[in-house]
Structures are given as C-alpha cells and as structure tokens.
C-alpha cells in the first residue's frame, strides 16, 4: 500500500473509532473493536513505511 493510501486507512480507522464512541460509548464492544483496528492500522503503517504514525 502506498504512503497516501496508508495514511487514509489510518484516518478512516480513527474516524470509525470516534464514531463508535459517539454512537455506542467509549466502553462499548464496538468502540473497543474500532480502537483495536485503528491501532493495527497505525502499526501496519509504521511497519510498511519505516516510521510510526503520530496523531497530534
């Protein structure tokens, strides 16, 4: 996956997490699953592109 698409995947996963928190609450299974996916996308981005993704 190219760098731009990789960043988009990280952003999409983070947006899904925020939406799950707003819809179901931060402690919900849906939010926890979305958080795990966002973490996995950030880790994948770091592995593929040699640097971690840091959100400000």
CHARMM internal coordinates of N, CA and C (Angstrom, degrees):
IC EDIT
DIST 1 N 1 CA 1.4461
DIST 1 CA 1 C 1.5257
ANGL 1 N 1 CA 1 C 107.63
DIST 1 C 2 N 1.3240
ANGL 1 CA 1 C 2 N 115.98
DIHE 1 N 1 CA 1 C 2 N 133.33
DIST 2 N 2 CA 1.4548
ANGL 1 C 2 N 2 CA 120.12
DIHE 1 CA 1 C 2 N 2 CA 178.19
DIST 2 CA 2 C 1.5188
ANGL 2 N 2 CA 2 C 111.86
DIHE 1 C 2 N 2 CA 2 C -68.82
DIST 2 C 3 N 1.3466
ANGL 2 CA 2 C 3 N 115.19
DIHE 2 N 2 CA 2 C 3 N 163.03
DIST 3 N 3 CA 1.4560
ANGL 2 C 3 N 3 CA 120.89
DIHE 2 CA 2 C 3 N 3 CA -175.84
DIST 3 CA 3 C 1.5305
ANGL 3 N 3 CA 3 C 111.27
DIHE 2 C 3 N 3 CA 3 C -57.21
DIST 3 C 4 N 1.3285
ANGL 3 CA 3 C 4 N 118.03
DIHE 3 N 3 CA 3 C 4 N -46.30
DIST 4 N 4 CA 1.4590
ANGL 3 C 4 N 4 CA 121.57
DIHE 3 CA 3 C 4 N 4 CA -177.77
DIST 4 CA 4 C 1.5192
ANGL 4 N 4 CA 4 C 112.52
DIHE 3 C 4 N 4 CA 4 C -62.96
DIST 4 C 5 N 1.3228
ANGL 4 CA 4 C 5 N 116.32
DIHE 4 N 4 CA 4 C 5 N -45.02
DIST 5 N 5 CA 1.4675
ANGL 4 C 5 N 5 CA 119.81
DIHE 4 CA 4 C 5 N 5 CA 178.21
DIST 5 CA 5 C 1.5221
ANGL 5 N 5 CA 5 C 110.81
DIHE 4 C 5 N 5 CA 5 C -66.52
DIST 5 C 6 N 1.3216
ANGL 5 CA 5 C 6 N 116.42
DIHE 5 N 5 CA 5 C 6 N -33.63
DIST 6 N 6 CA 1.4574
ANGL 5 C 6 N 6 CA 120.92
DIHE 5 CA 5 C 6 N 6 CA 178.73
DIST 6 CA 6 C 1.5332
ANGL 6 N 6 CA 6 C 110.36
DIHE 5 C 6 N 6 CA 6 C -64.87
DIST 6 C 7 N 1.3149
ANGL 6 CA 6 C 7 N 116.60
DIHE 6 N 6 CA 6 C 7 N -45.34
DIST 7 N 7 CA 1.4694
ANGL 6 C 7 N 7 CA 120.51
DIHE 6 CA 6 C 7 N 7 CA 177.71
DIST 7 CA 7 C 1.5228
ANGL 7 N 7 CA 7 C 110.16
DIHE 6 C 7 N 7 CA 7 C -62.96
DIST 7 C 8 N 1.3295
ANGL 7 CA 7 C 8 N 117.33
DIHE 7 N 7 CA 7 C 8 N -40.41
DIST 8 N 8 CA 1.4630
ANGL 7 C 8 N 8 CA 120.69
DIHE 7 CA 7 C 8 N 8 CA 177.60
DIST 8 CA 8 C 1.5237
ANGL 8 N 8 CA 8 C 111.14
DIHE 7 C 8 N 8 CA 8 C -60.55
DIST 8 C 9 N 1.3312
ANGL 8 CA 8 C 9 N 117.02
DIHE 8 N 8 CA 8 C 9 N -40.50
DIST 9 N 9 CA 1.4701
ANGL 8 C 9 N 9 CA 120.73
DIHE 8 CA 8 C 9 N 9 CA 179.01
DIST 9 CA 9 C 1.5263
ANGL 9 N 9 CA 9 C 110.87
DIHE 8 C 9 N 9 CA 9 C -64.70
DIST 9 C 10 N 1.3326
ANGL 9 CA 9 C 10 N 116.74
DIHE 9 N 9 CA 9 C 10 N -39.42
DIST 10 N 10 CA 1.4615
ANGL 9 C 10 N 10 CA 120.82
DIHE 9 CA 9 C 10 N 10 CA 177.14
DIST 10 CA 10 C 1.5281
ANGL 10 N 10 CA 10 C 109.70
DIHE 9 C 10 N 10 CA 10 C -64.14
DIST 10 C 11 N 1.3218
ANGL 10 CA 10 C 11 N 116.51
DIHE 10 N 10 CA 10 C 11 N -46.67
DIST 11 N 11 CA 1.4632
ANGL 10 C 11 N 11 CA 120.48
DIHE 10 CA 10 C 11 N 11 CA 179.55
DIST 11 CA 11 C 1.5232
ANGL 11 N 11 CA 11 C 112.01
DIHE 10 C 11 N 11 CA 11 C -62.13
DIST 11 C 12 N 1.3309
ANGL 11 CA 11 C 12 N 117.04
DIHE 11 N 11 CA 11 C 12 N -43.23
DIST 12 N 12 CA 1.4679
ANGL 11 C 12 N 12 CA 120.81
DIHE 11 CA 11 C 12 N 12 CA 178.95
DIST 12 CA 12 C 1.5271
ANGL 12 N 12 CA 12 C 111.30
DIHE 11 C 12 N 12 CA 12 C -61.45
DIST 12 C 13 N 1.3260
ANGL 12 CA 12 C 13 N 116.58
DIHE 12 N 12 CA 12 C 13 N -42.06
DIST 13 N 13 CA 1.4656
ANGL 12 C 13 N 13 CA 120.29
DIHE 12 CA 12 C 13 N 13 CA 179.73
DIST 13 CA 13 C 1.5231
ANGL 13 N 13 CA 13 C 110.62
DIHE 12 C 13 N 13 CA 13 C -66.05
DIST 13 C 14 N 1.3174
ANGL 13 CA 13 C 14 N 117.02
DIHE 13 N 13 CA 13 C 14 N -39.27
DIST 14 N 14 CA 1.4686
ANGL 13 C 14 N 14 CA 120.08
DIHE 13 CA 13 C 14 N 14 CA 178.45
DIST 14 CA 14 C 1.5365
ANGL 14 N 14 CA 14 C 110.32
DIHE 13 C 14 N 14 CA 14 C -66.36
DIST 14 C 15 N 1.3179
ANGL 14 CA 14 C 15 N 117.09
DIHE 14 N 14 CA 14 C 15 N -42.12
DIST 15 N 15 CA 1.4686
ANGL 14 C 15 N 15 CA 120.44
DIHE 14 CA 14 C 15 N 15 CA 177.99
DIST 15 CA 15 C 1.5248
ANGL 15 N 15 CA 15 C 111.21
DIHE 14 C 15 N 15 CA 15 C -62.10
DIST 15 C 16 N 1.3250
ANGL 15 CA 15 C 16 N 117.21
DIHE 15 N 15 CA 15 C 16 N -38.44
DIST 16 N 16 CA 1.4664
ANGL 15 C 16 N 16 CA 120.92
DIHE 15 CA 15 C 16 N 16 CA 177.65
DIST 16 CA 16 C 1.5262
ANGL 16 N 16 CA 16 C 110.29
DIHE 15 C 16 N 16 CA 16 C -64.08
DIST 16 C 17 N 1.3233
ANGL 16 CA 16 C 17 N 116.67
DIHE 16 N 16 CA 16 C 17 N -37.85
DIST 17 N 17 CA 1.4645
ANGL 16 C 17 N 17 CA 120.87
DIHE 16 CA 16 C 17 N 17 CA 177.51
DIST 17 CA 17 C 1.5300
ANGL 17 N 17 CA 17 C 110.81
DIHE 16 C 17 N 17 CA 17 C -64.20
DIST 17 C 18 N 1.3221
ANGL 17 CA 17 C 18 N 116.29
DIHE 17 N 17 CA 17 C 18 N -47.42
DIST 18 N 18 CA 1.4676
ANGL 17 C 18 N 18 CA 120.02
DIHE 17 CA 17 C 18 N 18 CA 179.76
DIST 18 CA 18 C 1.5234
ANGL 18 N 18 CA 18 C 110.40
DIHE 17 C 18 N 18 CA 18 C -60.44
DIST 18 C 19 N 1.3151
ANGL 18 CA 18 C 19 N 117.10
DIHE 18 N 18 CA 18 C 19 N -43.68
DIST 19 N 19 CA 1.4676
ANGL 18 C 19 N 19 CA 120.61
DIHE 18 CA 18 C 19 N 19 CA 179.52
DIST 19 CA 19 C 1.5291
ANGL 19 N 19 CA 19 C 111.06
DIHE 18 C 19 N 19 CA 19 C -63.84
DIST 19 C 20 N 1.3322
ANGL 19 CA 19 C 20 N 117.07
DIHE 19 N 19 CA 19 C 20 N -41.20
DIST 20 N 20 CA 1.4626
ANGL 19 C 20 N 20 CA 120.49
DIHE 19 CA 19 C 20 N 20 CA 178.87
DIST 20 CA 20 C 1.5300
ANGL 20 N 20 CA 20 C 110.29
DIHE 19 C 20 N 20 CA 20 C -63.26
DIST 20 C 21 N 1.3180
ANGL 20 CA 20 C 21 N 116.69
DIHE 20 N 20 CA 20 C 21 N -39.33
DIST 21 N 21 CA 1.4660
ANGL 20 C 21 N 21 CA 120.02
DIHE 20 CA 20 C 21 N 21 CA 178.10
DIST 21 CA 21 C 1.5227
ANGL 21 N 21 CA 21 C 110.87
DIHE 20 C 21 N 21 CA 21 C -64.77
DIST 21 C 22 N 1.3147
ANGL 21 CA 21 C 22 N 116.85
DIHE 21 N 21 CA 21 C 22 N -42.69
DIST 22 N 22 CA 1.4588
ANGL 21 C 22 N 22 CA 120.64
DIHE 21 CA 21 C 22 N 22 CA -179.63
DIST 22 CA 22 C 1.5266
ANGL 22 N 22 CA 22 C 111.63
DIHE 21 C 22 N 22 CA 22 C -67.98
DIST 22 C 23 N 1.3200
ANGL 22 CA 22 C 23 N 116.79
DIHE 22 N 22 CA 22 C 23 N -36.48
DIST 23 N 23 CA 1.4606
ANGL 22 C 23 N 23 CA 121.56
DIHE 22 CA 22 C 23 N 23 CA -176.00
DIST 23 CA 23 C 1.5232
ANGL 23 N 23 CA 23 C 112.20
DIHE 22 C 23 N 23 CA 23 C -81.84
DIST 23 C 24 N 1.3242
ANGL 23 CA 23 C 24 N 116.31
DIHE 23 N 23 CA 23 C 24 N -44.19
DIST 24 N 24 CA 1.4622
ANGL 23 C 24 N 24 CA 120.81
DIHE 23 CA 23 C 24 N 24 CA -170.35
DIST 24 CA 24 C 1.5299
ANGL 24 N 24 CA 24 C 114.30
DIHE 23 C 24 N 24 CA 24 C -113.73
DIST 24 C 25 N 1.3263
ANGL 24 CA 24 C 25 N 117.73
DIHE 24 N 24 CA 24 C 25 N -12.56
DIST 25 N 25 CA 1.4580
ANGL 24 C 25 N 25 CA 121.46
DIHE 24 CA 24 C 25 N 25 CA -175.59
DIST 25 CA 25 C 1.5207
ANGL 25 N 25 CA 25 C 110.29
DIHE 24 C 25 N 25 CA 25 C 97.29
DIST 25 C 26 N 1.3110
ANGL 25 CA 25 C 26 N 115.34
DIHE 25 N 25 CA 25 C 26 N 148.14
DIST 26 N 26 CA 1.4709
ANGL 25 C 26 N 26 CA 120.71
DIHE 25 CA 25 C 26 N 26 CA -174.25
DIST 26 CA 26 C 1.5222
ANGL 26 N 26 CA 26 C 113.44
DIHE 25 C 26 N 26 CA 26 C -64.96
DIST 26 C 27 N 1.3239
ANGL 26 CA 26 C 27 N 117.68
DIHE 26 N 26 CA 26 C 27 N -25.54
DIST 27 N 27 CA 1.4658
ANGL 26 C 27 N 27 CA 120.51
DIHE 26 CA 26 C 27 N 27 CA -178.47
DIST 27 CA 27 C 1.5260
ANGL 27 N 27 CA 27 C 113.37
DIHE 26 C 27 N 27 CA 27 C -91.74
DIST 27 C 28 N 1.3214
ANGL 27 CA 27 C 28 N 116.66
DIHE 27 N 27 CA 27 C 28 N 2.73
DIST 28 N 28 CA 1.4647
ANGL 27 C 28 N 28 CA 120.10
DIHE 27 CA 27 C 28 N 28 CA -176.85
DIST 28 CA 28 C 1.5278
ANGL 28 N 28 CA 28 C 111.14
DIHE 27 C 28 N 28 CA 28 C -73.29
DIST 28 C 29 N 1.3332
ANGL 28 CA 28 C 29 N 116.64
DIHE 28 N 28 CA 28 C 29 N 156.01
DIST 29 N 29 CA 1.4695
ANGL 28 C 29 N 29 CA 119.56
DIHE 28 CA 28 C 29 N 29 CA 175.60
DIST 29 CA 29 C 1.5311
ANGL 29 N 29 CA 29 C 112.50
DIHE 28 C 29 N 29 CA 29 C -60.16
DIST 29 C 30 N 1.3267
ANGL 29 CA 29 C 30 N 116.53
DIHE 29 N 29 CA 29 C 30 N -34.37
DIST 30 N 30 CA 1.4647
ANGL 29 C 30 N 30 CA 120.16
DIHE 29 CA 29 C 30 N 30 CA 179.73
DIST 30 CA 30 C 1.5301
ANGL 30 N 30 CA 30 C 110.81
DIHE 29 C 30 N 30 CA 30 C -64.44
DIST 30 C 31 N 1.3341
ANGL 30 CA 30 C 31 N 116.17
DIHE 30 N 30 CA 30 C 31 N -43.69
DIST 31 N 31 CA 1.4633
ANGL 30 C 31 N 31 CA 119.79
DIHE 30 CA 30 C 31 N 31 CA 179.58
DIST 31 CA 31 C 1.5265
ANGL 31 N 31 CA 31 C 110.80
DIHE 30 C 31 N 31 CA 31 C -68.40
DIST 31 C 32 N 1.3123
ANGL 31 CA 31 C 32 N 117.18
DIHE 31 N 31 CA 31 C 32 N -39.17
DIST 32 N 32 CA 1.4630
ANGL 31 C 32 N 32 CA 119.92
DIHE 31 CA 31 C 32 N 32 CA 178.97
DIST 32 CA 32 C 1.5256
ANGL 32 N 32 CA 32 C 110.89
DIHE 31 C 32 N 32 CA 32 C -63.69
DIST 32 C 33 N 1.3364
ANGL 32 CA 32 C 33 N 117.06
DIHE 32 N 32 CA 32 C 33 N -40.96
DIST 33 N 33 CA 1.4669
ANGL 32 C 33 N 33 CA 120.76
DIHE 32 CA 32 C 33 N 33 CA 178.24
DIST 33 CA 33 C 1.5277
ANGL 33 N 33 CA 33 C 110.68
DIHE 32 C 33 N 33 CA 33 C -65.26
DIST 33 C 34 N 1.3304
ANGL 33 CA 33 C 34 N 116.51
DIHE 33 N 33 CA 33 C 34 N -42.05
DIST 34 N 34 CA 1.4639
ANGL 33 C 34 N 34 CA 120.19
DIHE 33 CA 33 C 34 N 34 CA 179.09
DIST 34 CA 34 C 1.5331
ANGL 34 N 34 CA 34 C 110.64
DIHE 33 C 34 N 34 CA 34 C -65.65
DIST 34 C 35 N 1.3273
ANGL 34 CA 34 C 35 N 117.10
DIHE 34 N 34 CA 34 C 35 N -36.80
DIST 35 N 35 CA 1.4586
ANGL 34 C 35 N 35 CA 121.06
DIHE 34 CA 34 C 35 N 35 CA 177.82
DIST 35 CA 35 C 1.5248
ANGL 35 N 35 CA 35 C 110.86
DIHE 34 C 35 N 35 CA 35 C -64.76
DIST 35 C 36 N 1.3249
ANGL 35 CA 35 C 36 N 116.71
DIHE 35 N 35 CA 35 C 36 N -42.10
DIST 36 N 36 CA 1.4628
ANGL 35 C 36 N 36 CA 120.51
DIHE 35 CA 35 C 36 N 36 CA 177.89
DIST 36 CA 36 C 1.5222
ANGL 36 N 36 CA 36 C 111.03
DIHE 35 C 36 N 36 CA 36 C -63.15
DIST 36 C 37 N 1.3324
ANGL 36 CA 36 C 37 N 116.62
DIHE 36 N 36 CA 36 C 37 N -39.57
DIST 37 N 37 CA 1.4655
ANGL 36 C 37 N 37 CA 119.77
DIHE 36 CA 36 C 37 N 37 CA 178.79
DIST 37 CA 37 C 1.5293
ANGL 37 N 37 CA 37 C 110.15
DIHE 36 C 37 N 37 CA 37 C -66.08
DIST 37 C 38 N 1.3263
ANGL 37 CA 37 C 38 N 117.26
DIHE 37 N 37 CA 37 C 38 N -42.07
DIST 38 N 38 CA 1.4629
ANGL 37 C 38 N 38 CA 120.52
DIHE 37 CA 37 C 38 N 38 CA 178.53
DIST 38 CA 38 C 1.5316
ANGL 38 N 38 CA 38 C 110.60
DIHE 37 C 38 N 38 CA 38 C -61.87
DIST 38 C 39 N 1.3304
ANGL 38 CA 38 C 39 N 116.68
DIHE 38 N 38 CA 38 C 39 N -42.78
DIST 39 N 39 CA 1.4651
ANGL 38 C 39 N 39 CA 120.24
DIHE 38 CA 38 C 39 N 39 CA 177.01
DIST 39 CA 39 C 1.5239
ANGL 39 N 39 CA 39 C 111.08
DIHE 38 C 39 N 39 CA 39 C -60.89
DIST 39 C 40 N 1.3246
ANGL 39 CA 39 C 40 N 116.65
DIHE 39 N 39 CA 39 C 40 N -41.53
DIST 40 N 40 CA 1.4609
ANGL 39 C 40 N 40 CA 120.96
DIHE 39 CA 39 C 40 N 40 CA -179.36
DIST 40 CA 40 C 1.5276
ANGL 40 N 40 CA 40 C 110.56
DIHE 39 C 40 N 40 CA 40 C -66.09
DIST 40 C 41 N 1.3271
ANGL 40 CA 40 C 41 N 117.55
DIHE 40 N 40 CA 40 C 41 N -40.00
DIST 41 N 41 CA 1.4673
ANGL 40 C 41 N 41 CA 120.56
DIHE 40 CA 40 C 41 N 41 CA 178.46
DIST 41 CA 41 C 1.5297
ANGL 41 N 41 CA 41 C 110.77
DIHE 40 C 41 N 41 CA 41 C -64.52
DIST 41 C 42 N 1.3335
ANGL 41 CA 41 C 42 N 116.49
DIHE 41 N 41 CA 41 C 42 N -41.75
DIST 42 N 42 CA 1.4697
ANGL 41 C 42 N 42 CA 119.60
DIHE 41 CA 41 C 42 N 42 CA 178.22
DIST 42 CA 42 C 1.5250
ANGL 42 N 42 CA 42 C 110.99
DIHE 41 C 42 N 42 CA 42 C -63.53
DIST 42 C 43 N 1.3315
ANGL 42 CA 42 C 43 N 117.04
DIHE 42 N 42 CA 42 C 43 N -41.22
DIST 43 N 43 CA 1.4661
ANGL 42 C 43 N 43 CA 120.89
DIHE 42 CA 42 C 43 N 43 CA 179.19
DIST 43 CA 43 C 1.5254
ANGL 43 N 43 CA 43 C 110.53
DIHE 42 C 43 N 43 CA 43 C -66.05
DIST 43 C 44 N 1.3314
ANGL 43 CA 43 C 44 N 117.25
DIHE 43 N 43 CA 43 C 44 N -42.06
DIST 44 N 44 CA 1.4619
ANGL 43 C 44 N 44 CA 120.80
DIHE 43 CA 43 C 44 N 44 CA 178.25
DIST 44 CA 44 C 1.5197
ANGL 44 N 44 CA 44 C 110.40
DIHE 43 C 44 N 44 CA 44 C -61.52
DIST 44 C 45 N 1.3193
ANGL 44 CA 44 C 45 N 116.30
DIHE 44 N 44 CA 44 C 45 N -43.42
DIST 45 N 45 CA 1.4633
ANGL 44 C 45 N 45 CA 120.23
DIHE 44 CA 44 C 45 N 45 CA 178.99
DIST 45 CA 45 C 1.5315
ANGL 45 N 45 CA 45 C 110.15
DIHE 44 C 45 N 45 CA 45 C -58.79
DIST 45 C 46 N 1.3195
ANGL 45 CA 45 C 46 N 116.26
DIHE 45 N 45 CA 45 C 46 N -44.17
DIST 46 N 46 CA 1.4654
ANGL 45 C 46 N 46 CA 119.88
DIHE 45 CA 45 C 46 N 46 CA 179.21
DIST 46 CA 46 C 1.5183
ANGL 46 N 46 CA 46 C 112.57
DIHE 45 C 46 N 46 CA 46 C -63.08
DIST 46 C 47 N 1.3350
ANGL 46 CA 46 C 47 N 116.70
DIHE 46 N 46 CA 46 C 47 N -41.78
DIST 47 N 47 CA 1.4708
ANGL 46 C 47 N 47 CA 120.18
DIHE 46 CA 46 C 47 N 47 CA 178.96
DIST 47 CA 47 C 1.5268
ANGL 47 N 47 CA 47 C 111.04
DIHE 46 C 47 N 47 CA 47 C -65.29
DIST 47 C 48 N 1.3219
ANGL 47 CA 47 C 48 N 117.12
DIHE 47 N 47 CA 47 C 48 N -43.54
DIST 48 N 48 CA 1.4645
ANGL 47 C 48 N 48 CA 120.19
DIHE 47 CA 47 C 48 N 48 CA -174.37
DIST 48 CA 48 C 1.5241
ANGL 48 N 48 CA 48 C 112.84
DIHE 47 C 48 N 48 CA 48 C -76.55
DIST 48 C 49 N 1.3100
ANGL 48 CA 48 C 49 N 116.54
DIHE 48 N 48 CA 48 C 49 N -27.84
DIST 49 N 49 CA 1.4718
ANGL 48 C 49 N 49 CA 118.91
DIHE 48 CA 48 C 49 N 49 CA -172.71
DIST 49 CA 49 C 1.5157
ANGL 49 N 49 CA 49 C 113.74
DIHE 48 C 49 N 49 CA 49 C -118.84
DIST 49 C 50 N 1.3425
ANGL 49 CA 49 C 50 N 116.71
DIHE 49 N 49 CA 49 C 50 N 8.36
DIST 50 N 50 CA 1.4415
ANGL 49 C 50 N 50 CA 121.52
DIHE 49 CA 49 C 50 N 50 CA 169.88
DIST 50 CA 50 C 1.5120
ANGL 50 N 50 CA 50 C 116.59
DIHE 49 C 50 N 50 CA 50 C 74.09
DIST 50 C 51 N 1.3042
ANGL 50 CA 50 C 51 N 117.53
DIHE 50 N 50 CA 50 C 51 N 6.84
DIST 51 N 51 CA 1.4439
ANGL 50 C 51 N 51 CA 118.80
DIHE 50 CA 50 C 51 N 51 CA 175.58
DIST 51 CA 51 C 1.5170
ANGL 51 N 51 CA 51 C 109.45
DIHE 50 C 51 N 51 CA 51 C -150.16
DIST 51 C 52 N 1.2996
ANGL 51 CA 51 C 52 N 116.66
DIHE 51 N 51 CA 51 C 52 N 147.96
DIST 52 N 52 CA 1.4599
ANGL 51 C 52 N 52 CA 119.44
DIHE 51 CA 51 C 52 N 52 CA -179.58
DIST 52 CA 52 C 1.5185
ANGL 52 N 52 CA 52 C 111.91
DIHE 51 C 52 N 52 CA 52 C -71.37
DIST 52 C 53 N 1.2764
ANGL 52 CA 52 C 53 N 114.77
DIHE 52 N 52 CA 52 C 53 N 158.80
DIST 53 N 53 CA 1.4647
ANGL 52 C 53 N 53 CA 121.98
DIHE 52 CA 52 C 53 N 53 CA 176.55
DIST 53 CA 53 C 1.5111
ANGL 53 N 53 CA 53 C 107.66
DIHE 52 C 53 N 53 CA 53 C -99.99
DIST 53 C 54 N 1.3252
ANGL 53 CA 53 C 54 N 116.96
DIHE 53 N 53 CA 53 C 54 N 118.99
DIST 54 N 54 CA 1.4570
ANGL 53 C 54 N 54 CA 120.65
DIHE 53 CA 53 C 54 N 54 CA 179.89
DIST 54 CA 54 C 1.5146
ANGL 54 N 54 CA 54 C 109.34
DIHE 53 C 54 N 54 CA 54 C -113.72
DIST 54 C 55 N 1.3089
ANGL 54 CA 54 C 55 N 115.11
DIHE 54 N 54 CA 54 C 55 N 128.03
DIST 55 N 55 CA 1.4532
ANGL 54 C 55 N 55 CA 120.95
DIHE 54 CA 54 C 55 N 55 CA 177.92
DIST 55 CA 55 C 1.5281
ANGL 55 N 55 CA 55 C 107.43
DIHE 54 C 55 N 55 CA 55 C -96.68
DIST 55 C 56 N 1.3286
ANGL 55 CA 55 C 56 N 116.51
DIHE 55 N 55 CA 55 C 56 N 132.83
DIST 56 N 56 CA 1.4645
ANGL 55 C 56 N 56 CA 119.99
DIHE 55 CA 55 C 56 N 56 CA -179.09
DIST 56 CA 56 C 1.5205
ANGL 56 N 56 CA 56 C 111.30
DIHE 55 C 56 N 56 CA 56 C -86.25
END
COOR INIT
IC SEED 1 N 1 CA 1 C
IC BUILD
